[in-house]
């Protein structure tokens, strides 16, 4: 059963990458590398972990997902489109004048709870949602996806301090730790190491996983909260541009979009012909 589940995750992740590739090529926009690095995490969240209902996106008891790294909107839109939150042909309007899908995560898209893109705010909003759930005695969990470069923001660490103080064990932060940000490596711009120890020092319960290993992701995400009374942090070690060889671990694919030949090669490496 688990092997079938993991195969389903793989299929969804591949389709997310294919959708993102088409969207960003058509728009000649950016952020393909960061969308690809988190595609496997999105596949596990939307393919099996989160309690959601695409026919009722505002269902009160749903799990909440905040994509604080809102510049990687294409990845989230692809996941939502694949799970039926809106017609898939909306993906063709990404970053287009008059289209349904803005270039950064937009709350008017079905399945999106919070607009994002100005980095450093998502975890604070997640704290508020988690605190509200506690007050209302709701069982939903709040998942917040952060980028590693975003953790340069002081506002992130204010939220990191707030969550344990209020025992928000319904809050799960996921750091897409691909180690490359907009203009360089994380180590060169502002080194976060040792990242897991920093979160632990703020009284979070932390697990480090391979962000492309479906079993590790499934085990960690399904078992959160890891400790009663503590918020959980998953440090997902990922590869920028994962899935396409010429994009992997390359700083330029934070902003670059593929040309026609690169598009064909990417489709081939992802195992599709279109």
N, C-alpha and C positions, 0 to 999 in steps of 0.2 A: 504493500500500500504506500509506504513512504517513497519508494522508488518512483511510483507513478506520480505522486505529489511533486517530487523534485523535477521530474520530466515536464510536468505542467508548468512549473516555475520557469524552467529553461525556455520553453516555447513562448511563454508570455514575455520574458525578458528579451528574447530575440526579436519578437514582434515590436516591442517598445523601441528597440534600437532601430529597426527598419523604419518605423513611423517617424522617429526623430530625424533620421537621415533624410527622408523625403521632405519633411517640414522645413528643415534648416537649409537644404539645397534650394528648394523653391523660393524661400524668403531671402536667401543669401544673408542669413543672420548668424548669430554667434551661439556659444555655450553648448556645442555638441559634446565636447570632452567631459564636462561635468554632468551632462545628461546621461552619457554612456556609463560613467563610473557608478552611478546610483541605480542603473536599470535593474540589476539583480535584486537590490533591496526593495525597490518598488514592486517588482514581480512577486516577491514573498509577502509583502504587506497587503497588496491588493488581490493576490491570488490565493490567499489562505489564512492570513493572520487577522486582519481587521474585520470587525463586525460592522458591515455597511450594507446599504440597500440602494442599488442604482435607480430603482423605480421610486424611491422616496429619499432623495439626497439629504433632506433636512430632518430625517428620522431622529427623534429626541434621544434615543438610547444608542445611537451609533457611536463607534469610536471616532475620534477626531484626528485629522492629519493636517499638520501645518508644515508647508515646505518653506522654511525660512530662507533657504538659498533659492530665492524666487527667480533669479536669472536663468535657472535651468528649468524653466516652465515647460519646455517642449517635452521633457521626460514625463512630467506629471500629466500633461494633457494626453499624451499617448496612452498612459496607463488608464486614465479615466475613459478615453474613447474605446479602448479595448474591452473595458468592463461594462460598457453600455450606459454610461452616465449621459452621453449625448451622441447624436449620429456621427459615425466615423468620418463622414465627408467634411465635418467641421475642421478636422485636422488640416485640410487643404487650405483653410483660411488663416492659418497661423501667421501672425505678424503681417497680415495684409490689410490694406485700407478697407474699412467696412466689414472686416472679418469678425468671427465669434471669439477668437482667441488672441488676447493681447500678448506682447512679447515677454512680459513678466507675469507671474501668477496673479490671476484676477478673480475676485470673489464672486463675480456674476456668472462664472462658468459653473454649471451643475457639478456638484461634488467637491467644490473648493470652498472652504470655510473662511479663509483669510487671504486678502491680497498681500503680496510680499515682493521683495526685490531690494528695498532699502535694508541692507544687511544689519543684523544685530537685534532685531525686534521679535522674531518668531518665538524664541524661548520664553520671553516675558509674556507674550499673548498665551502661550501654552500653559504657563503658570496660572494665569487667570482662568482659563477653561478648566484646568484640573481642580483649582480651588472651588470653582462653582459646582463641579461634579461632587466634590466632597460635601459641600453645604447641602446639596439637594439629595445626597445619599444615592447617587447614580453609580452604576457599575462600569461606565465607559472608561476607556483609556485614551490618553492624549499622546500622540506620537509627533515629535518635532524633528525634522531633518535639517541639520546644519551643515554648512561647508566648513572645511578646516580653516580656510582663509578668513571666514566670518568670525572665527574664534579670536581674531585679533581685536575685535570690538569689545570695549569695556562693558557695554550694556549686556553682552552675553553673560559675563561673570557676575553682574548684579542679579540676574535671574538664577544663575547657578547657586548663589548664596541664598536666595529667597526660597527656593523649592524645598530644601531639607528643613528649613526653619518651620515650614508649614506641613511637613510630613506628607508631601505630595507623591505618594507611591503609585498613583495612577498616571504619572507623567514619565514618558520614556523619550529621552533625547538620543538621536542617532547622529553621529558625526561621520560624514562621508570623507574619510581621511585618505584622499588621493595624493596628498603632499605636493600639489601644484596649485597655485592660485593665479590671479589674473596676469601678473607680470613677472613671475618667477616661481622658484620652489618655495615651499613654506619654510624650509630650513634657512634659506637665504634672506627671505623677506622679514619674517619674524618667527623664529623657531618656537614651536609649541611643545617640543619634547621636554620632559616625559608627560605626554598628554593625559594618559589614563591616571597617572598618579596625581595630577592636578585636580581632576574631577573627584578622585577619592578623598583628597585633602579637604574638599568642600562638602564632604559627607554624602556623596552619591555612591550608590552601588554600581560597579562598573564591570562590563565584560568586553574583551577585545575579540573580534572575529575577523575571518577572511570575508570581506564584503562581496565576494563572488562565489562563495561556497554555500549552496542552498541548505544543506543540513545545518551548518553552523548558524546561518541566519534564522532558519526556522526554529531551531532550539532556543536561541537567545530571545527572539521576539515573542515566541509563544510562552516563555517562562517568566517574562516580565510582569509584575515587579519582582526583582531578584530578592529583595528583603522587605519585610513589612515595615512601613513607616519611612522608607527611603525612596527618593526618586531613582530611576535607573538610567544609566548611560551606556549605550553600545558604541564602542569605537570600531567602525567598520573600515578595515584596511582595504583600500580599493586602488584601482589603476585608472588614471585619467584616460579617457578615450577607449576604455576596455571593449574589445571585440573587433577592432579594426587596427591592424598592425601598424600602419603608418601614423596613426593618431596616438597610440599608447605612450604614456609618459612624456608627451611633448607639450611644452608650455604654449606653443602657438595655437593649439587646438582648443584653448579657452575661448578665443575670439574668431578663429578662422572658420570659413565654410568651404565645403568641397567643390571642386570644379567637376566637369562631366566625367573625365577619366577617373578621378578619385572616387566619384559616386559609383561608377561601375565596379571598381575594385572593392569598395566597401560592401556593395551588394553581394559580390562573389564570396567574400570572406564571411559574411553573415549567412551564406547558404541560400540566397534567393536570387532570382533572375530579373526581377523588376527594378 
